[in-house]
Structures are given as C-alpha cells and as structure tokens.
Amino acid sequence: MVRFDGAELSVEVCSPGLRVVRMAGVLDRTTVCRLAGLLATQLARPGCGGHLVVDLGEVGFFATDDLGPLRQAREAARASGVSLHLAGVSARTSLLPVGVTGALAEFSLFDTVERAQQELVGGHAAVGVGGPRDR
C-alpha cells in the first residue's frame, strides 16, 4: 500500500488475467495523476494482461471531475491489449456531482470488484497484495 496526498493505493494480482488497483481517500487532480501513473506501471509489468480494475469504492471525496489521466490510462491499456474498468461507484452515483458521474460514465463500470471479477474472468481472487480495506 502506498499513501500520499490524502489517498492510498494498492495492487492485487487476482489471476493472470486480472489485476485490481484499489484507491481510498481523496480523488483530486494530484491523486488521479498518481493513480494513472500506477496504472502505467502495472501495464509495463510482465504478465499484465486481460483486465485492470480500478476500485474506487473507498474514495470518500471526489474533488475533481477531470478524469483525463484515467482516460489516457484507458487508451494506453487498450493499446497494450488490456481493458480498464472502474468498480465501486455505481451505488453512489446519485450522491456524486453531475460532472463526476458524467466523467465516470465514459468507463466500463461494475458495482464491486467481486462482480467485475465474476463477469470478466470468473472465479474468486487467488492472491491479494495489501489493500486499503480491512477484510
């Protein structure tokens, strides 16, 4: 787990075809750029293929609707043959500012990471590495 600027990030390798990047805390212009940087690092790692799911379920405050860095990460993922998805915000969209919900709607969305995993690769997580959530 990495902490910085009011946010925490961690990576879980759930299967050869699925990695989950979990974010907790504040999503603002600084942290969205750091998140995009971590996604780029994951894409560069050997064996990263299939799907990258960004879990925003523990983000407590959306301080920006500028998700340009995430859009760029999604395009870089596509160029690498990887699909980028978001999870954990669907149940809260009615509570978010319109600009945020509009920006999020541009992405493939899942209610939970578990639902994403089930629909994208089937099965349950095999390996977990750190995480901002207590299980």
Secondary structure by P-SEA (a helix, b strand, c coil): ccccccbbbbbbcccccbbbbbbcccccaaaaaaaaaaaaaaaaccccccbbbbbcccccccccccaaaaaaaaaaaaaacbbbbbcccccccccccaaaaaaaaaccccccaaaaaaacccccccccccccccc
